[in-house]
């Protein structure tokens, strides 16, 4: 196993802290604009985080994010 690699960790545990914050907010149905405002980011930056976390997690839509979060008890 390579150093620094998270191996068999669940996909959400492979996200950076900021990606995980954006993930949870998207999974709860918040808009990119609202997320940007609440985290003091630009909408473009939120969009970049969304793209990265979707790739890392192998998800394709916001509904996939919500389903994953509910299934893994990350939101209720």
C-alpha positions in Angstrom: 0.0 0.0 0.0 1.3 3.4 -0.9 2.1 5.9 1.8 -0.6 8.5 2.2 -3.2 6.4 0.4 -6.4 5.7 2.2 -6.9 2.3 0.6 -10.2 0.7 1.6 -11.7 3.8 3.4 -15.3 4.6 2.4 -15.4 7.2 -0.5 -16.5 10.1 1.8 -13.5 9.6 4.0 -11.2 10.2 1.0 -12.6 13.8 0.7 -10.7 16.8 2.0 -12.4 18.6 4.9 -13.7 21.4 2.6 -14.9 18.9 0.0 -16.8 17.0 2.8 -18.4 20.3 4.0 -19.6 21.0 0.5 -20.7 17.4 0.1 -22.9 17.5 3.2 -24.5 20.8 2.1 -25.2 19.6 -1.4 -26.7 16.4 0.0 -29.0 18.5 2.2 -30.2 20.2 -1.0 -28.4 23.6 -0.5 -27.7 25.5 -3.7 -24.2 26.4 -4.9 -25.0 30.0 -4.2 -26.1 29.4 -0.6 -23.1 27.1 0.0 -20.7 29.7 -1.5 -22.2 32.4 0.8 -22.1 30.3 3.9 -18.5 29.1 3.4 -17.2 32.5 2.1 -16.4 30.9 -1.3 -17.2 31.8 -4.9 -19.9 29.8 -6.7 -17.1 28.7 -9.1 -15.1 27.3 -6.2 -18.1 25.4 -4.9 -18.6 24.0 -8.4 -15.0 22.9 -8.5 -15.3 21.2 -5.1 -18.5 19.5 -6.4 -16.8 18.2 -9.5 -13.8 16.9 -7.5 -15.9 15.2 -4.8 -18.2 13.6 -7.4 -15.2 12.2 -9.2 -13.6 10.9 -6.0 -16.9 9.2 -4.9 -18.0 7.9 -8.3 -21.3 9.8 -8.1 -23.1 11.4 -11.0 -25.8 13.7 -9.6 -26.9 15.6 -6.5 -29.6 12.9 -6.0 -26.7 10.4 -5.9 -25.0 12.5 -3.2 -28.2 12.7 -1.1 -28.8 8.9 -1.4 -25.2 8.2 -0.4 -25.4 10.5 2.5 -28.7 9.0 3.8 -27.5 5.4 3.2 -24.3 6.1 5.2 -26.2 8.0 7.9 -24.2 11.2 7.2 -27.5 13.2 7.1 -31.1 12.6 8.3 
